[in-house]
């Protein structure tokens, strides 16, 4: 063990060891690479400079050419250099970089080819709808989704690979740093086994949650309180969803988004609260390893989705107040569905990007989480592995989500405020502002709690404050949302009153 050193570079065997054949191969592949560059760059410029080629099909083709250049350039230059050098060496960092960009661009290319097939389907099978279905905005959206998918696919592969240890051998029998060949060189399992045996500890299979208190009497009181809050959360949010769906006057984009916020609130609370309530009436507050990560994953998925849904609702209010004549076009039914789907997909991806690296960590003790919930920061502190990458990812992705959604919210409300101040009628200003107050209150509570939980530097963390923030976010916030919208929103109150009047009228008959 002491004589083993970590691998810092890898040796590629290439295609051949024959020097003369290597020279012939260099000339051949250099010519092929030059043709790829010249051909694809020429295609991009030709499409850009020719107005008759400014169609969706050729728009996709320009990006396909760009991806071909990137895909080839992530591998070929290094391969050509190795054909001229005796020692074909690539650093570990260089290997991971090559692997990441290759996965990114090849995945994006797969999706672009599928999009081009869909483009041909619409053009041939539905020619009259072609310019509407494959509009300029839709084309840009599809291309962006392809790149984002490639980016995420690359991260999903490269992040777990970063957790591996390479202690030798370091020879890859190929001319490129390929995934399967690289994984065969990993010696992580051996390292883990030796480390665990050396520490004379067994791997953790369950975690103990301290909860909020050890006092049995206080636990019973807390159970009654939180059970009541959870029941109100379920009834309030389910009631809000049902009210929106059965009230024709609430069939607008704003309330469509609100119904999904209510659904996400139910899911967010249900991912945590039932297990928390069980622990309040149990002496031993234990959660399995798999149960902890499942709870952490779904908590991440639904909280991230709610971030983006709230940002979308801010944008919806911006369009409604600042561009009322374009509202029904901009916030069409299809666009609303797309925005909601993107929110859920973002939540799933965000959850995976956190849970995959966390699942690669090793926990050998202690196994006590000082909270009532299996929370990310508290869980990472128990890991026996290096958590620097996990902390970096947490900071990057949670920070990105916070900053992106907050910028959308702030920009939307600044524009709304400017538009409201320009209104001449006090009644119009009051009406416009009244449609935003409920949303502003929800945003303030939601962002305040989650920012406090995740953005604080770890050196300043106090688990009592974390518990308070967790309780407020997990239990209280989902309960408050339907109450805020029902009390502060006239349209919701009116719709609820109409439902009651109809029911009362039916009973009288």
KOLKOL-815608 format. One line per 3 residues: number of its first residue (from 0); their letters; for each residue x, z, y of C-alpha. Coordinates in steps of 0.02 Angstrom, whole numbers. Example, Ala and Ser with C-alpha at 12.3 -4.5 7.8 and 13.67 -1.06 7.14 Angstrom:
REM KOLKOL-815608
0	as	615 390 -225; 684 357 -53
***
This chain:
REM KOLKOL-815608
0	xxx	0 0 0; 138 47 122; 235 -113 85
3	xxx	82 -223 120; 74 -305 292; -76 -387 373
6	xxx	-73 -576 381; -51 -644 558; -35 -828 514
9	xxx	-93 -947 378; -5 -1091 291; -99 -1254 265
12	xxx	-41 -1362 119; -101 -1522 202; -132 -1684 105
15	xxx	43 -1715 39; 224 -1653 43; 298 -1830 42
18	xxx	379 -1858 214; 360 -2047 212; 178 -2036 161
21	xxx	150 -1905 298; 214 -2029 427; 98 -2165 363
24	xxx	-47 -2043 366; -3 -1989 544; -11 -2169 607
27	xxx	-174 -2200 513; -263 -2042 572; -194 -2055 749
30	xxx	-268 -2231 761; -433 -2168 688; -437 -2022 812
33	xxx	-399 -2139 958; -542 -2254 903; -658 -2102 893
36	xxx	-613 -2047 1070; -618 -2220 1149; -777 -2271 1055
39	xxx	-877 -2113 1094; -818 -2097 1275; -859 -2281 1302
42	xxx	-1032 -2254 1227; -1064 -2107 1345; -1009 -2206 1500
45	xxx	-1105 -2362 1446; -1267 -2262 1427; -1239 -2172 1593
48	xxx	-1202 -2332 1689; -1340 -2441 1613; -1515 -2406 1681
51	xxx	-1597 -2497 1534; -1520 -2367 1418; -1594 -2219 1513
54	xxx	-1717 -2179 1374; -1736 -2024 1262; -1654 -2109 1113
57	xxx	-1495 -2150 1210; -1497 -1982 1298; -1484 -1901 1126
60	xxx	-1352 -2029 1077; -1240 -1978 1224; -1243 -1798 1163
63	xxx	-1213 -1855 985; -1058 -1949 1046; -1001 -1795 1143
66	xxx	-1021 -1687 987; -925 -1814 883; -781 -1800 1006
69	xxx	-787 -1609 1002; -805 -1600 812; -656 -1713 785
72	xxx	-551 -1631 922; -573 -1458 847; -479 -1515 690
75	xxx	-383 -1679 711; -250 -1636 845; -187 -1488 743
78	xxx	-191 -1593 585; -87 -1731 669; 40 -1602 729
81	xxx	57 -1534 552; 92 -1710 485; 249 -1712 594
84	xxx	308 -1535 559; 385 -1466 401; 300 -1295 416
87	xxx	111 -1314 427; 65 -1146 504; -89 -1091 601
90	xxx	-113 -918 676; -257 -811 614; -338 -818 787
93	xxx	-314 -1007 791; -393 -1021 619; -548 -924 672
96	xxx	-559 -1025 834; -552 -1188 735; -681 -1124 612
99	xxx	-799 -1067 750; -798 -1228 852; -812 -1336 697
102	xxx	-968 -1239 643; -1040 -1243 819; -1024 -1430 846
105	xxx	-1067 -1483 668; -1226 -1376 671; -1277 -1445 841
108	xxx	-1248 -1621 773; -1361 -1587 623; -1503 -1534 739
111	xxx	-1473 -1682 856; -1487 -1804 712; -1651 -1722 660
114	xxx	-1713 -1734 840; -1668 -1919 846; -1769 -1946 687
117	xxx	-1918 -1859 770; -1892 -1968 925; -1904 -2126 817
120	xxx	-2059 -2057 731; -2149 -2031 897; -2092 -2201 965
123	xxx	-2154 -2297 813; -2305 -2194 753; -2371 -2138 924
126	xxx	-2305 -2264 1053; -2441 -2226 1182; -2393 -2042 1184
129	xxx	-2205 -2072 1180; -2164 -2043 1365; -2272 -1886 1368
132	xxx	-2215 -1811 1203; -2031 -1849 1229; -2024 -1820 1417
135	xxx	-1862 -1790 1513; -1888 -1601 1517; -1930 -1598 1331
138	xxx	-1771 -1698 1292; -1663 -1575 1389; -1748 -1428 1303
141	xxx	-1717 -1502 1130; -1534 -1535 1168; -1510 -1359 1237
144	xxx	-1591 -1286 1081; -1469 -1387 974; -1319 -1317 1068
147	xxx	-1388 -1139 1065; -1421 -1153 878; -1242 -1212 852
150	xxx	-1175 -1071 958; -1276 -940 862; -1233 -1018 693
153	xxx	-1049 -1010 738; -1062 -827 789; -1160 -778 634
156	xxx	-1018 -848 527; -869 -794 631; -922 -614 670
159	xxx	-927 -555 487; -766 -651 453; -681 -553 594
162	xxx	-718 -393 498; -616 -450 348; -436 -400 311
165	xxx	-302 -522 255; -150 -445 171; -89 -597 71
168	xxx	-76 -727 -1; -95 -834 155; -96 -1013 88
171	xxx	-250 -1122 117; -251 -1274 3; -320 -1393 133
174	xxx	-270 -1479 296; -397 -1378 399; -447 -1197 413
177	xxx	-601 -1207 303; -726 -1063 279; -737 -1048 88
180	xxx	-548 -1065 65; -519 -934 200; -640 -809 122
183	xxx	-548 -821 -45; -392 -751 40; -479 -593 105
186	xxx	-426 -429 27; -552 -318 115; -628 -246 -45
189	xxx	-457 -187 -107; -418 -112 62; -584 -19 67
192	xxx	-563 48 -110; -387 113 -75; -440 189 90
195	xxx	-588 279 13; -485 344 -133; -348 400 -14
198	xxx	-473 497 92; -555 567 -67; -727 526 3
201	xxx	-874 427 -59; -966 297 41; -1121 359 132
204	xxx	-1287 304 53; -1403 400 170; -1406 474 344
207	xxx	-1473 641 405; -1571 638 568; -1566 800 667
210	xxx	-1734 765 748; -1790 850 907; -1792 1030 845
213	xxx	-1766 1141 691; -1908 1261 735; -2049 1232 604
216	xxx	-2185 1292 724; -2124 1179 864; -2110 1035 739
219	xxx	-2295 1056 696; -2342 1052 881; -2233 899 908
222	xxx	-2313 814 757; -2487 837 832; -2428 775 1003
225	xxx	-2335 621 939; -2469 579 811; -2596 579 954
228	xxx	-2481 471 1062; -2454 349 919; -2641 338 886
231	xxx	-2671 303 1072; -2533 171 1066; -2614 82 918
234	xxx	-2792 95 986; -2741 47 1163; -2637 -104 1116
237	xxx	-2753 -165 977; -2898 -141 1098; -2805 -242 1231
240	xxx	-2772 -385 1109; -2953 -389 1049; -3020 -378 1228
243	xxx	-2911 -525 1283; -2961 -633 1135; -3150 -603 1148
246	xxx	-3161 -614 1339; -3163 -796 1400; -3117 -742 1578
249	xxx	-2952 -673 1510; -2902 -835 1423; -2764 -869 1549
252	xxx	-2574 -880 1528; -2547 -706 1602; -2661 -621 1476
255	xxx	-2597 -730 1334; -2424 -658 1369; -2498 -483 1389
258	xxx	-2577 -494 1215; -2404 -529 1143; -2328 -385 1243
261	xxx	-2461 -272 1165; -2419 -341 992; -2233 -312 1021
264	xxx	-2270 -134 1082; -2363 -98 919; -2218 -167 817
267	xxx	-2086 -76 920; -2174 90 902; -2218 63 719
270	xxx	-2036 26 676; -1992 205 724; -2139 324 744
273	xxx	-2212 333 565; -2043 384 493; -2018 506 638
276	xxx	-2188 587 604; -2146 605 418; -1984 694 463
279	xxx	-2077 817 576; -2170 884 424; -2020 877 306
282	xxx	-1879 1001 291; -1749 869 248; -1744 728 375
285	xxx	-1656 591 275; -1658 402 295; -1575 284 171
288	xxx	-1433 170 221; -1543 15 200; -1689 101 288
291	xxx	-1579 143 437; -1520 -36 459; -1696 -104 433
294	xxx	-1760 12 569; -1616 -36 683; -1647 -222 654
297	xxx	-1833 -224 690; -1809 -108 838; -1684 -234 909
300	xxx	-1795 -385 872; -1952 -320 956; -1868 -235 1104
303	xxx	-1771 -396 1144; -1930 -500 1126; -2017 -382 1248
306	xxx	-1876 -404 1374; -1903 -592 1375; -2093 -580 1373
309	xxx	-2089 -469 1528; -1971 -593 1613; -2088 -736 1568
312	xxx	-2235 -639 1641; -2137 -620 1804; -2108 -808 1806
315	xxx	-2294 -835 1770; -2339 -730 1923; -2212 -827 2028
318	xxx	-2292 -995 1982; -2469 -927 2007; -2433 -859 2182
321	xxx	-2298 -975 2248; -2358 -1140 2170; -2545 -1115 2133
324	xxx	-2586 -1302 2131; -2457 -1333 1993; -2501 -1177 1893
327	xxx	-2608 -1257 1756; -2481 -1397 1733; -2325 -1287 1735
330	xxx	-2401 -1151 1627; -2495 -1263 1506; -2552 -1197 1337
333	xxx	-2409 -1285 1245; -2280 -1218 1368; -2348 -1040 1349
336	xxx	-2336 -1050 1159; -2159 -1120 1172; -2105 -977 1287
339	xxx	-2177 -846 1170; -2095 -926 1018; -1927 -930 1110
342	xxx	-1947 -744 1148; -1973 -702 964; -1831 -816 907
345	xxx	-1716 -735 1035; -1765 -565 968; -1728 -617 788
348	xxx	-1560 -692 835; -1515 -541 942; -1559 -425 798
351	xxx	-1453 -525 676; -1304 -529 793; -1305 -339 797
354	xxx	-1353 -300 618; -1232 -419 531; -1073 -344 608
357	xxx	-1144 -168 588; -1179 -200 403; -995 -244 380
360	xxx	-943 -69 435; -903 71 313; -971 247 325
363	xxx	-878 380 227; -939 535 321; -1002 627 419
366	xxx	-1178 557 402; -1274 658 532; -1359 560 673
369	xxx	-1402 673 819; -1567 590 856; -1740 566 780
372	xxx	-1712 378 766; -1577 275 680; -1504 216 845
375	xxx	-1361 92 867; -1234 190 974; -1255 351 872
378	xxx	-1237 253 709; -1077 165 766; -995 332 805
381	xxx	-1009 379 619; -918 222 556; -748 242 471
384	xxx	-703 62 518; -647 -10 683; -801 -28 795
387	xxx	-717 -114 943; -796 -282 899; -968 -201 878
390	xxx	-953 -116 1047; -898 -279 1127; -1045 -374 1052
393	xxx	-1164 -236 1103; -1100 -242 1281; -1101 -433 1289
396	xxx	-1271 -469 1212; -1369 -321 1278; -1286 -347 1447
399	xxx	-1327 -532 1441; -1509 -496 1396; -1525 -366 1533
402	xxx	-1442 -471 1667; -1531 -634 1621; -1705 -559 1613
405	xxx	-1679 -449 1766; -1620 -600 1866; -1778 -693 1816
408	xxx	-1885 -544 1865; -1794 -510 2030; -1790 -694 2081
411	xxx	-1975 -714 2040; -2028 -560 2137; -1918 -599 2287
414	xxx	-2002 -770 2298; -2172 -688 2274; -2137 -561 2412
417	xxx	-2083 -698 2532; -2241 -799 2493; -2354 -647 2513
420	xxx	-2276 -602 2682; -2310 -779 2742; -2497 -763 2704
423	xxx	-2603 -743 2859; -2749 -653 2779; -2729 -468 2734
426	xxx	-2858 -492 2596; -2756 -634 2519; -2598 -529 2526
429	xxx	-2686 -382 2442; -2761 -493 2306; -2593 -578 2270
432	xxx	-2499 -414 2263; -2632 -329 2154; -2597 -455 2014
435	xxx	-2415 -397 2009; -2424 -207 2025; -2462 -174 1840
438	xxx	-2322 -287 1783; -2200 -208 1907; -2240 -33 1844
441	xxx	-2214 -84 1662; -2050 -172 1702; -1984 -20 1798
444	xxx	-2019 98 1653; -1957 -21 1518; -1795 -76 1600
447	xxx	-1756 99 1662; -1766 177 1488; -1673 43 1392
450	xxx	-1538 22 1524; -1509 210 1520; -1495 207 1330
453	xxx	-1377 60 1308; -1282 21 1467; -1206 192 1501
456	xxx	-1020 208 1460; -997 298 1293; -886 433 1371
459	xxx	-1036 494 1471; -1159 496 1327; -1255 655 1294
462	xxx	-1362 656 1138; -1497 765 1221; -1518 632 1357
465	xxx	-1518 497 1223; -1658 589 1132; -1762 602 1290
468	xxx	-1737 418 1330; -1776 368 1150; -1937 471 1148
471	xxx	-1994 397 1313; -1953 217 1262; -2011 221 1081
474	xxx	-2166 332 1095; -2222 344 1276; -2191 169 1347
477	xxx	-2295 73 1217; -2437 195 1251; -2426 177 1440
480	xxx	-2429 -13 1446; -2614 -39 1398; -2664 111 1505
483	xxx	-2573 40 1657; -2651 -132 1635; -2825 -63 1603
486	xxx	-2823 57 1751; -2730 -51 1877; -2804 -222 1835
489	xxx	-2977 -266 1898; -2999 -415 1782; -2966 -309 1627
492	xxx	-3086 -173 1688; -3218 -304 1727; -3199 -386 1555
495	xxx	-3211 -217 1469; -3366 -174 1571; -3446 -341 1524
498	xxx	-3415 -309 1339; -3494 -136 1352; -3645 -205 1446
501	xxx	-3671 -341 1314; -3659 -213 1173; -3778 -95 1263
504	xxx	-3900 -238 1293; -3896 -287 1108; -3929 -105 1058
507	xx	-4080 -97 1175; -4152 -253 1094
***
